[in-house]
Amino acid sequence: MSASRNTSRRRSTTLLAVLAFALLFCLSIAHAESIAVIVNKNNPSEPLRQMTVAGMYHGETIHWPNGERIKLVNREISAPVRKQFYEHALNAKSDEVFYRQGTPIPVQSVIERSDEAVVNFVATIEGAVGYVSLSSLKKIGSDQVKVVLIIESP
């Protein structure tokens, strides 16, 4: 009888673990939302392709077509929007470091702690490019930036 009880308890524990994992997975999907890649309103760039934005953050493209230096803006490593952006736009983990092509020099970016701070930085610096959640951008409502790419939630 005790062997039967132990087997039953193991099954219950396993079932609870599977259900907890499934719930956490569903919650992470439910919290994923669309991301807006933004530039200063005076930036002459038209809508960008995801591959182009990835090239910027990977350090492959360091200048805008007009020759101005690209200034990358990132969120802090722990920010969910950074995790989602890195996974879906850069095919990388949020703590991955990229290096300028053919060099040991890491790609530099400004780190901001909120979507509002990203919007304010990009609105102030003409060569800047950043990303924020689309819902945050709608709440902030800045007319000083323009959306050049939307990365849809998975």
Backbone torsions as a table, in degrees:
resi	resn	phi	psi	omega
1	MET	NA	-39.8	-179.1
2	SER	-66.0	-33.6	176.2
3	ALA	-64.3	-38.4	178.9
4	SER	-66.2	-40.4	178.4
5	ARG	-65.7	-43.1	179.1
6	ASN	-61.5	-42.4	178.2
7	THR	-63.0	-42.8	179.7
8	SER	-64.0	-42.4	178.3
9	ARG	-64.0	-42.1	178.4
10	ARG	-61.7	-42.3	177.9
11	ARG	-62.9	-42.6	179.4
12	SER	-64.0	-42.9	178.8
13	THR	-63.8	-43.4	178.4
14	THR	-62.9	-43.8	179.4
15	LEU	-61.8	-44.1	178.8
16	LEU	-62.9	-41.3	178.4
17	ALA	-62.7	-43.3	178.9
18	VAL	-64.0	-43.3	179.0
19	LEU	-64.7	-40.6	178.5
20	ALA	-63.2	-43.6	177.9
21	PHE	-61.4	-44.7	-179.8
22	ALA	-62.0	-41.1	178.8
23	LEU	-64.1	-45.9	178.4
24	LEU	-62.2	-39.4	178.5
25	PHE	-62.8	-45.5	179.8
26	CYS	-63.8	-39.7	178.7
27	LEU	-65.1	-38.4	179.4
28	SER	-67.5	-36.3	176.5
29	ILE	-68.7	-40.6	-178.8
30	ALA	-63.5	-30.3	-178.6
31	HIS	-87.2	-11.5	177.1
32	ALA	-69.0	136.2	178.9
33	GLU	-140.9	170.5	-178.2
34	SER	-67.0	146.8	-179.6
35	ILE	-115.2	136.9	176.3
36	ALA	-104.3	125.8	171.8
37	VAL	-91.1	126.3	-172.2
38	ILE	-123.1	152.2	173.6
39	VAL	-133.9	166.4	175.4
40	ASN	-59.1	144.6	-177.6
41	LYS	-60.7	-23.5	179.6
42	ASN	-86.6	-4.4	178.9
43	ASN	-67.9	128.3	-176.6
44	PRO	-74.6	-5.3	-177.1
45	SER	-63.4	138.6	173.0
46	GLU	-87.4	-176.0	177.1
47	PRO	-50.2	139.7	-178.4
48	LEU	-106.0	154.1	174.8
49	ARG	-86.6	154.9	179.7
50	GLN	-57.6	-38.8	179.7
51	MET	-62.0	-36.0	179.2
52	THR	-67.7	-45.0	178.8
53	VAL	-64.2	-42.2	178.2
54	ALA	-60.4	-40.0	177.7
55	GLY	-60.6	-35.5	177.6
56	MET	-65.9	-50.7	-177.0
57	TYR	-71.4	-25.8	175.9
58	HIS	-79.1	-10.5	179.8
59	GLY	87.9	10.1	179.6
60	GLU	-80.9	-30.7	179.1
61	THR	-120.2	118.8	-176.7
62	ILE	-116.8	-3.9	178.5
63	HIS	-130.5	147.2	171.5
64	TRP	-72.7	163.9	179.1
65	PRO	-55.4	-28.3	179.4
66	ASN	-82.2	3.5	177.8
67	GLY	93.7	-11.7	179.8
68	GLU	-69.5	143.0	-179.2
69	ARG	-68.3	135.1	176.1
70	ILE	-78.8	130.4	177.0
71	LYS	-111.7	108.1	-176.2
72	LEU	-80.1	139.6	175.7
73	VAL	-120.8	129.7	178.9
74	ASN	-121.6	160.5	167.5
75	ARG	-92.3	167.2	179.8
76	GLU	-65.3	155.1	-173.3
77	ILE	-54.4	-35.9	-175.7
78	SER	-81.4	-6.4	-177.0
79	ALA	-70.5	130.5	178.6
80	PRO	-57.0	-35.5	-179.5
81	VAL	-66.9	-34.5	176.6
82	ARG	-67.3	-45.3	179.3
83	LYS	-56.7	-47.1	-179.2
84	GLN	-65.5	-43.2	179.3
85	PHE	-61.9	-47.5	-179.4
86	TYR	-63.0	-42.7	-179.0
87	GLU	-65.9	-46.6	-171.1
88	HIS	-92.3	-28.3	-179.3
89	ALA	-99.5	-34.1	-173.7
90	LEU	-109.6	-7.4	-177.8
91	ASN	53.9	49.4	-176.0
92	ALA	-146.7	168.5	173.1
93	LYS	-84.5	153.3	-173.4
94	SER	-64.9	-16.9	179.1
95	ASP	-102.6	8.0	-179.4
96	GLU	-69.5	139.5	177.7
97	VAL	-104.2	132.4	177.4
98	PHE	-105.1	152.9	-178.3
99	TYR	-122.4	146.3	175.8
100	ARG	-57.4	139.3	-175.4
101	GLN	-50.9	124.0	175.8
102	GLY	74.9	12.9	-179.4
103	THR	-134.5	164.8	172.8
104	PRO	-91.1	14.4	-176.8
105	ILE	-88.1	120.5	179.4
106	PRO	-69.9	148.5	175.8
107	VAL	-69.3	129.4	-178.3
108	GLN	-93.4	143.0	174.1
109	SER	-146.7	156.1	173.9
110	VAL	-84.3	134.2	178.5
111	ILE	-103.4	124.6	176.8
112	GLU	-115.8	151.7	-172.8
113	ARG	-99.4	3.1	177.5
114	SER	-155.6	159.7	176.3
115	ASP	-62.9	-37.0	179.3
116	GLU	-63.0	-39.2	178.4
117	ALA	-66.3	-38.2	176.6
118	VAL	-62.0	-47.7	-179.9
119	VAL	-60.0	-44.9	-180.0
120	ASN	-62.6	-41.8	179.1
121	PHE	-63.7	-48.9	-178.5
122	VAL	-64.0	-35.5	178.4
123	ALA	-66.7	-28.4	-176.9
124	THR	-88.3	-34.7	-173.4
125	ILE	-107.9	114.2	-173.6
126	GLU	-62.0	-31.7	-178.1
127	GLY	-89.7	6.5	-173.8
128	ALA	-81.8	149.8	171.5
129	VAL	-136.7	136.7	-179.6
130	GLY	-148.6	-178.2	179.5
131	TYR	-140.1	144.1	178.7
132	VAL	-145.0	163.9	174.2
133	SER	-69.0	141.3	-177.8
134	LEU	-61.6	-38.3	179.8
135	SER	-65.5	-37.6	176.6
136	SER	-64.4	-42.8	180.0
137	LEU	-61.0	-40.2	178.5
138	LYS	-64.3	-37.6	178.5
139	LYS	-69.6	-41.8	-179.3
140	ILE	-68.4	-42.7	174.0
141	GLY	66.1	36.3	-178.5
142	SER	-75.2	129.5	174.3
143	ASP	-95.2	9.5	179.5
144	GLN	-92.9	-3.6	178.7
145	VAL	-128.7	160.9	174.4
146	LYS	-131.1	147.2	-179.7
147	VAL	-85.2	126.0	-179.7
148	VAL	-110.1	-10.6	178.0
149	LEU	-162.4	138.6	171.7
150	ILE	-115.8	125.8	176.7
151	ILE	-101.2	110.0	-176.1
152	GLU	-67.1	147.1	176.6
153	SER	-66.9	146.4	-177.3
154	PRO	-67.1	NA	NA
